[in-house]
């Protein structure tokens, strides 16, 4: 559904939003919509000829509707909307997001419904209807919330097993059989997506400089490599890598990670993470690592650990081969919300990170994000800001800028959490999300004010009221089209009149949306135009399919001030910013002044505050999340904050945040490519076994595979195989695909006879 707050019905079907002036070009211009009916009326009561100046953000409105940027008023707004969690040392500042009090009043009932839905989710309701699953990642940090004793026991037992295993590895009670160090010194994690992004983020944020699993010293490595002389000192080496990740099926990347381990492969603990146990990238990484172990004369099972669902392919393999340990992933925990499960806790514990403090931080944040008072609920405030800033349809991107090197990977972690959860084509009712935009212009627009009525409707509104479908009370499509056209004109007419009753404007907008939803449901229109009988020369409507989502990108400050802040401030305005601020620069007693009264951290602080001010001065909205310092507790709280914000926002826009059909479609398509590659090899083998060998053109290969429509993919497969020293021989030029002739260097008779 298109998810715009309602002013005309309990189902939140319509929002008329504030017009933002834009420069005109030619006869037609697109005008941004109104944020409230009050803004609409004020706009029409004043002269609003278009100019090329920047659009204004509605922060505090004065009587004429202009934007108030007075520092005192902004300070008052900051104080009024500032959220603080004293126990976590966390602040949330939403003052530079321009939502109005009226917008908040309109959204509050919807937020309350979302909070009730989240409450039901925590009680064990089916929150992932497509897969018929509960969603229980909140139970991981407070097991007593789980809906039954069996789940509570699973959670508690798993946490105890993780802590014991990590302690035994660190203390060398569990050790590899062939390590010269007599203990594990490295950790290699094999996984992808949620099985990797969370652990990588936590490792970057929290791993100590002196980890408990220290790598071998340089001197000891020289001994293993045969380069040590008698009597050479072996002390004083540096710790090795805390943890390494294989998170892709890139052969060169896998080779690099294994090569970096070198002789320490014999003392490397390998954690293989896959919920289903059949993720292709993870399986490939496992097979590559096992090959390296075989070539080094090592027994992988004595150093392998599996984290997967019980009785999955990976679980059964680990059990049969006798791997070192197996830990469960639960059906009710999705990959992107699995950091507080064994997926994230085991790697963190092996690095000496206090995982119980992470769980405490997440639990404290969970308590705060259950609050029903919106101003006291940081996740609800975030969801509200996302909705306002992106119009509830992802019209703007979220740029995440943590001003702390250790939080570098937070934006990558949020990319999956937010985008995989919210990037959906269909809503919970199976309907596509739609948006209606209106384009108006006329000879008198400069005198009477810019009119823009962009009504975005909720498809779920169809089920709440007698919103029309194909059987709509016997009216023809043409009848509704005409009514829609006249109502659009009426809206444009009455919006100019200061005397017109605002309630009647709501009524007309309601009926207008009524007709709009009918036309959209029938998919009757893509573009229509008709003569303007009142003020305007013509009135054009465009029906646009708008899939739901919220794009996330970012790196870190102040590095990004030398990368893309220039565009953020002065380029296309298609984003809002989230600043992540950390107050403590260094541990107590370690700071020093670069110049009188100024430290290195002061410069970083100044860069953050200066960037925030510079962006806002040019009408760029921002949110600021502040933590006292980067600790296991604060990192756990940040993860929990954004998990809940995603859940609340998903309810606001009526989508399933806990499935990923697009990802599954990509996996299916990848499988089809590999299946096609096997068919190509079969066809080439048949031709290459002839005497003489029969080279085939791309067209001939496509015909013999009986898929001429896939000729481009066939070309790409052959180009890739030829570049990688396979048995395939391609003659001709890649730049001229029709010149290519292909055959196999070796005929496999066994395959031919199979």
Order of alpha helices (4+ residues) and beta strands (2+ residues): alpha-alpha-beta-beta-alpha-beta-beta-alpha-beta-alpha-alpha-beta-alpha-beta-alpha-beta-alpha-beta-alpha-alpha-alpha-beta-alpha-beta-alpha-alpha-alpha-alpha-beta-beta-beta-alpha-beta-beta-beta-alpha-beta-alpha-alpha-beta-alpha-alpha-beta-beta-alpha
